[in-house]
Amino acid sequence: MKKYTIYLLLIAIFIGQFGFASGNSEYAMITGKLSIIENKIKEVNILNVVEGQAAIAATAKVNASGEFGFMLPITTAGFYYVDYGQFKGRNQLIRLYLEPKTDLNLDINKDNYVLSGKNVGQNALVQKANEIYNEFAVFARLGGNVTYVDFYPWLDGGLAKADAFSKTIKTKDATFNKLLKLAVATDVEELTYTFFRMPRTAFPDKKDTPAVIKTWQTDKKFTDPDLLKLANGVSLMSNYFFYIYVNGAETPKRIDYAETITHITDPGLKDAYVRDAIATSRMKIEEYEKIAPLLKPYLISENSKTFILEYEKVLHKNVGQKGLEFTYNDIEGKPVSFSDFKGKYVYIDLWATWCGPCKAEIPHMKKIEEDYHGKNIVFVSLSLDKLKDNQKWKDFVKKEQLKGIQIMADKDFESDVAKNYDVNAIPRFLLFDPKGNIINSDALRPSNPELREQLDKLLKV
């Protein structure tokens, strides 16, 4: 009786939250219990799908007994996902197909769940699809330490199991059948491509790739708008193109977004893919401004139009602002200030002697300093080494015969320059105009050929 009362209270709360705004809406009931003793989970989210990605639809508190409940308005049947904190880690997929009048109960353990209820609808079949997803997900998790030695021999059997299951999807609901088959195919392919994005300790020869991957590669790859009804729809597109450009070629290349959209035929898919590509690409201002005219015509949804306004606002938020005035010592112990460079363009390299990617940029930095020697620009290398490593820094500068202005910050990542420009990872590059104003607080690297194009334009070379 106590359990029943708790659920009624939760349901009443959700009715109050959602109201009865639409007379055409009917509801799905989900009650459940988390039987995961080692975790003190305080809330559970129900995720729905918004243009190919998961989004929080509702949140329920978990009581002391691990119980929770939802009452969701359902206008169109589709996939929803239960998230108690495991979703992003791909530790267990609890995907549900909710229709009006669905009434189900979930008893959730760490690795699986027991399904019951008055009207579970198609969810017994969906649960079997989830189990296939979970088997593939083992190879697509961070920290799993699995390699191609484990994955390649397993893959054929995993694919055969997924294919055999898809052939059993023959309910009277043709729309559901099509969507679940698409979901299984998407799960298999998306998780396979995700495997190639995970850190690994053993690497196969590029020519030694699973044969099935070649069968997945087609000129017009993404044509079905129903992909946007799946939480991993956009992720599939992103991971597919990442694989093609990085793992599929003899020499890894940067993703050419103008090229990728030619392999997507549906306008909605193009819109969702381009928006996600821009949001996750970490493009520099210069790179974005070059590609934006090619990509913006595909951003047709209201969500994308709102996104691009906010994205550009953030991208340019520091442009034109006055650069931080700092003073740090060079290897001779002499103070060097930012204001010393007034009247010149200033390119600052934030680096450290312990940083491998920073040191990889040094040959490019040396070359660019040499090529622009005598121009109206000064190159500053500002070390974020710890103060105790001051001598190590000096020795490195002398040994490597580093050019330009060599200075060291006083408090590594706690120094004013690091805090002012939100520097939490290096290498990082800053570019300023002759007035000391910011051109870009996350500038192009010396190894990027586009930096020279930008400098030539600024210096009118």
C-alpha positions in Angstrom: 0.0 0.0 0.0 2.9 2.3 0.8 4.4 1.7 -2.6 1.1 2.4 -4.4 0.7 5.7 -2.4 4.2 6.8 -3.4 3.4 6.3 -7.1 0.1 8.1 -6.9 1.9 11.1 -5.3 4.6 11.1 -8.1 1.9 10.8 -10.8 0.0 13.7 -9.2 3.1 15.8 -9.3 3.7 15.0 -13.0 0.1 15.7 -13.9 0.5 19.1 -12.2 3.7 19.7 -14.2 2.4 18.7 -17.6 -1.2 19.8 -17.1 -3.9 18.9 -19.7 -2.8 21.4 -22.3 -3.9 19.2 -25.1 -7.1 17.3 -25.1 -5.6 15.0 -27.7 -2.7 13.9 -25.5 -2.9 10.5 -23.8 -0.5 9.3 -21.2 2.1 6.6 -20.6 2.8 5.4 -17.1 6.2 4.2 -16.0 6.9 3.0 -12.5 10.2 1.5 -11.4 12.7 0.5 -8.8 16.4 0.9 -8.8 18.0 -2.2 -7.2 21.5 -0.9 -7.4 22.7 -1.0 -3.8 26.2 0.6 -4.2 24.8 3.7 -5.8 22.8 6.3 -4.0 20.8 7.6 -7.0 18.6 10.5 -6.2 16.8 11.1 -9.5 15.9 9.4 -12.8 15.5 11.2 -16.1 13.3 10.2 -19.0 15.0 11.3 -22.3 13.1 11.8 -25.5 14.6 12.4 -29.0 14.9 15.9 -30.4 16.3 15.9 -33.9 18.5 12.9 -33.6 19.8 13.5 -30.1 18.7 12.7 -26.5 17.1 15.4 -24.4 15.6 15.4 -20.9 11.8 15.2 -21.1 11.1 14.7 -17.4 12.8 14.1 -14.1 11.6 12.0 -11.1 13.0 11.9 -7.6 14.0 8.5 -6.3 12.7 7.7 -2.8 14.6 5.9 0.0 13.5 2.5 -1.4 14.8 3.3 -4.9 11.3 3.8 -6.3 10.3 6.3 -9.0 7.5 7.0 -11.3 6.5 9.0 -14.4 3.3 10.0 -16.2 4.2 11.3 -19.7 1.9 12.8 -22.3 2.3 10.9 -25.6 1.1 12.5 -28.8 3.2 10.4 -31.1 4.6 7.0 -30.3 8.3 6.8 -30.3 11.5 5.9 -28.4 12.3 7.2 -24.9 15.2 6.4 -22.7 15.6 5.9 -19.0 18.7 7.6 -17.6 19.8 7.1 -14.0 23.3 8.2 -14.7 24.4 5.4 -17.0 23.3 6.7 -20.3 26.4 8.6 -21.5 28.7 5.9 -20.4 26.8 3.3 -22.5 26.7 1.1 -19.4 23.1 -0.1 -19.9 20.6 0.9 -22.5 17.0 1.2 -21.3 15.2 2.2 -24.4 11.4 2.1 -24.3 8.8 2.5 -27.1 6.0 4.6 -25.6 2.5 4.9 -26.9 -0.6 6.3 -25.4 -1.8 4.0 -22.5 1.5 2.3 -22.1 1.7 1.2 -18.5 4.9 -0.6 -17.5 7.1 -1.3 -14.5 10.9 -1.6 -14.5 13.0 -3.4 -11.9 16.5 -2.1 -12.7 19.7 -3.8 -11.8 23.2 -2.8 -12.6 23.4 -4.7 -15.9 19.8 -5.4 -16.8 16.1 -4.7 -16.1 13.0 -6.8 -15.6 10.0 -5.6 -17.5 6.4 -6.0 -16.4 3.2 -4.0 -16.3 -0.5 -3.8 -17.4 0.4 -2.7 -21.0 4.1 -3.1 -21.9 3.2 -2.7 -25.6 6.2 -3.5 -27.9 8.7 -3.2 -25.1 9.5 -6.9 -24.7 10.8 -6.8 -28.3 12.6 -3.5 -27.7 14.3 -5.0 -24.7 15.9 -7.7 -26.9 17.2 -4.9 -29.2 18.6 -3.2 -26.1 20.5 -6.4 -25.2 22.1 -6.4 -28.6 23.1 -2.7 -28.2 24.7 -3.6 -24.8 26.8 -6.3 -26.3 28.2 -3.9 -28.9 28.6 -1.1 -26.3 31.2 -3.1 -24.4 33.6 -2.2 -27.2 32.7 1.5 -27.3 33.2 2.6 -23.7 36.0 4.8 -22.4 38.2 2.9 -20.0 37.2 -0.5 -21.3 40.8 -1.2 -22.6 39.5 -3.5 -25.4 41.3 -3.5 -28.7 40.8 -4.9 -32.2 42.3 -8.2 -30.9 39.0 -8.5 -28.9 36.6 -6.7 -31.2 37.4 -8.0 -34.7 37.0 -11.7 -33.9 33.7 -11.0 -32.1 32.2 -8.6 -34.7 31.0 -11.2 -37.2 29.0 -13.1 -34.6 27.6 -9.9 -33.2 26.5 -8.7 -36.6 24.9 -12.1 -37.4 22.9 -12.0 -34.1 21.7 -8.5 -34.8 20.7 -9.4 -38.3 18.8 -12.5 -37.1 17.0 -10.5 -34.6 15.9 -7.9 -37.1 14.3 -10.6 -39.2 12.1 -11.5 -36.3 10.6 -7.9 -36.1 7.2 -8.7 -37.6 4.5 -7.1 -35.5 1.2 -5.8 -36.9 2.6 -2.2 -36.5 4.5 -1.5 -39.7 5.7 1.9 -38.4 7.2 0.4 -35.3 8.8 -2.5 -37.2 10.6 0.0 -39.6 11.8 2.1 -36.7 13.0 -0.7 -34.6 14.9 -2.3 -37.5 16.5 1.1 -38.2 17.4 1.4 -34.5 19.2 -2.0 -34.5 21.1 -1.1 -37.7 22.0 2.3 -36.3 23.1 0.8 -32.9 25.4 -1.7 -34.6 27.0 0.7 -37.0 27.3 3.7 -34.6 28.9 1.6 -31.9 31.3 0.0 -34.4 32.5 3.4 -35.6 32.7 4.6 -31.9 35.1 1.8 -31.2 37.6 3.5 -33.6 37.3 6.7 -31.6 38.3 5.1 -28.3 41.8 5.2 -26.9 43.5 1.8 -27.4 46.7 0.0 -26.5 47.0 -2.1 -29.7 46.5 -0.9 -33.2 45.7 -2.9 -36.3 47.1 -2.1 -39.7 44.9 0.3 -41.6 44.3 -2.3 -44.3 43.2 -4.8 -41.7 39.7 -3.5 -41.1 36.4 -5.5 -40.8 35.1 -6.2 -44.3 31.5 -5.1 -43.3 32.7 -1.5 -42.9 33.2 -1.3 -46.7 29.6 -2.4 -47.3 28.4 0.4 -45.1 30.1 3.1 -47.2 27.9 4.5 -49.9 27.8 7.7 -51.9 24.4 8.8 -50.6 24.8 7.5 -47.1 22.1 9.2 -45.1 18.6 9.4 -46.7 16.1 8.3 -44.1 14.6 11.2 -42.0 13.6 8.6 -39.3 17.2 8.6 -38.2 16.2 11.8 -36.3 13.8 9.7 -34.2 16.8 7.9 -32.7 18.9 9.3 -29.8 22.1 8.2 -31.6 21.0 9.3 -35.1 23.3 12.4 -35.2 26.1 10.4 -33.5 26.0 7.8 -36.3 26.6 10.5 -38.9 29.3 12.2 -36.9 31.1 8.9 -36.2 30.8 7.7 -39.7 32.4 10.8 -41.2 35.1 10.7 -38.5 36.0 7.2 -39.4 36.0 7.9 -43.2 38.4 10.9 -42.8 40.6 9.7 -40.0 40.6 5.9 -40.1 39.5 5.2 -43.6 42.3 6.9 -45.5 45.9 6.0 -45.7 46.7 9.5 -44.3 44.3 10.9 -41.7 42.6 14.1 -42.8 40.6 16.8 -41.1 36.9 16.4 -41.8 35.7 18.4 -44.8 32.2 19.4 -43.7 31.4 20.9 -47.1 32.1 17.5 -48.5 30.3 15.4 -45.9 26.9 17.1 -46.5 27.0 15.9 -50.1 26.5 12.4 -48.7 23.3 13.4 -46.8 20.2 13.7 -48.9 17.5 14.6 -46.4 17.3 18.3 -45.5 16.4 17.6 -41.8 19.4 15.3 -41.5 21.7 17.9 -43.0 20.4 20.5 -40.6 21.0 18.3 -37.5 24.4 17.1 -38.7 25.7 20.5 -39.6 24.5 22.0 -36.3 26.2 19.3 -34.3 29.4 19.5 -36.4 29.7 23.2 -35.7 29.0 22.8 -32.0 31.6 20.0 -31.5 34.3 20.9 -34.0 36.1 23.5 -31.9 36.8 25.6 -35.0 38.8 28.8 -34.7 37.1 32.0 -35.7 39.1 32.1 -39.0 38.1 28.5 -39.8 34.5 29.1 -39.0 34.3 32.3 -41.0 35.7 30.4 -44.0 33.3 27.5 -43.8 30.2 29.2 -42.5 28.9 30.6 -45.9 28.9 27.0 -47.2 27.2 25.5 -44.1 24.6 28.1 -43.1 22.2 27.4 -46.0 21.6 23.9 -44.5 20.7 25.3 -41.1 17.0 25.5 -41.8 15.3 24.7 -38.4 14.4 27.2 -35.8 16.6 25.3 -33.3 19.6 25.7 -35.7 18.9 29.4 -36.3 18.8 30.0 -32.5 21.9 27.9 -32.0 24.0 29.8 -34.7 23.1 33.2 -33.2 24.4 32.1 -29.7 27.4 30.2 -31.2 28.6 33.3 -33.1 28.0 35.5 -30.0 30.2 33.3 -27.9 32.8 32.8 -30.7 33.3 36.5 -31.0 32.8 37.6 -27.4 36.4 38.6 -26.8 37.2 40.0 -30.2 38.2 43.7 -30.0 38.6 43.7 -26.2 41.7 45.0 -24.7 44.4 42.3 -24.0 45.5 41.6 -20.5 48.4 43.7 -19.3 51.0 41.3 -17.8 54.6 41.4 -16.8 56.8 38.3 -16.7 60.5 37.7 -16.7 62.6 36.4 -19.6 65.5 33.9 -19.2 67.8 36.6 -18.1 65.4 37.7 -15.4 64.4 40.9 -17.1 60.7 41.9 -17.0 58.8 41.9 -20.2 55.3 43.5 -20.4 52.5 43.1 -22.9 52.5 46.9 -23.4 56.1 46.7 -24.6 54.7 45.4 -27.9 52.2 48.2 -28.6 52.3 49.1 -32.2 52.9 45.6 -33.4 50.8 42.5 -33.9 51.4 40.0 -31.1 51.2 36.2 -31.4 51.5 34.4 -28.0 52.3 30.7 -27.6 51.2 29.4 -24.2 53.2 26.2 -23.6 55.3 24.2 -21.1 58.3 22.0 -21.3 56.3 18.9 -20.2 53.7 19.3 -22.9 54.3 17.0 -25.9 51.8 18.7 -28.3 53.4 22.0 -27.4 56.8 20.8 -28.3 55.5 19.4 -31.5 54.6 22.9 -32.5 58.1 24.3 -31.8 59.6 23.6 -35.3 56.6 25.3 -36.9 56.9 28.2 -34.5 60.6 28.6 -35.3 59.9 28.5 -39.0 57.1 31.1 -38.9 59.2 33.4 -36.7 62.0 33.1 -39.3 59.7 33.8 -42.2 58.1 36.8 -40.6 61.3 38.3 -39.2 61.4 42.0 -39.8 57.6 42.3 -40.2 55.3 44.2 -37.9 54.7 41.3 -35.6 56.3 39.9 -32.5 56.3 36.2 -31.4 56.1 35.5 -27.7 56.5 32.1 -26.1 55.0 32.2 -22.6 55.8 29.2 -20.5 53.2 27.9 -18.0 55.8 25.6 -16.3 55.7 25.5 -12.5 58.0 28.0 -10.8 60.1 25.2 -9.4 60.9 24.2 -13.0 62.3 27.6 -13.8 65.8 26.3 -14.5 64.5 23.4 -16.5 62.6 25.9 -18.7 65.7 28.1 -19.1 67.8 25.1 -20.0 65.2 23.9 -22.6 65.1 27.3 -24.2 68.9 27.4 -24.6 69.2 23.8 -25.7 66.5 24.1 -28.4 67.7 27.6 -29.4 64.2 29.0 -29.2 63.7 32.3 -30.9 61.3 35.2 -30.3 60.5 36.5 -26.9 60.8 33.8 -24.2 59.1 34.5 -20.9 57.6 32.4 -18.0 54.4 33.0 -16.1 54.7 33.4 -12.3 52.0 30.8 -11.2 51.6 28.4 -14.1 47.9 27.7 -14.7 47.0 30.0 -11.7 48.7 33.0 -13.3 46.7 36.0 -14.5 47.3 35.2 -18.1 45.9 31.7 -17.8 42.9 32.7 -15.7 42.1 35.7 -17.9 41.9 33.7 -21.1 40.3 30.6 -19.4 43.3 28.5 -20.3 42.9 24.9 -19.0 44.8 23.1 -21.7 47.8 23.8 -23.9 49.2 24.5 -26.4 47.0 27.6 -26.7 47.7 30.6 -29.0 46.6 34.2 -28.7 46.7 36.9 -31.4 46.4 40.7 -30.8 46.3 43.8 -33.0 48.8 46.7 -32.8 46.5 48.5 -30.3 46.7 45.5 -27.9 43.2 44.4 -28.7 42.2 40.7 -29.1 41.9 39.4 -32.6 41.6 35.8 -31.3 42.0 34.4 -27.8 42.1 30.8 -29.3 44.2 31.4 -32.4 45.4 29.1 -35.1 48.4 26.9 -34.4 51.7 27.5 -36.2 51.3 24.1 -37.8 48.1 25.2 -39.5 48.8 26.7 -43.0 45.8 28.9 -42.5 47.7 30.9 -39.9 50.1 32.2 -42.6 47.1 33.2 -44.7 45.7 35.2 -41.8 49.0 36.8 -41.0 49.7 37.7 -44.6 46.3 39.4 -44.7 46.9 41.3 -41.5 50.4 42.4 -42.4 49.4 43.0 -46.1 52.3 40.8 -47.2 
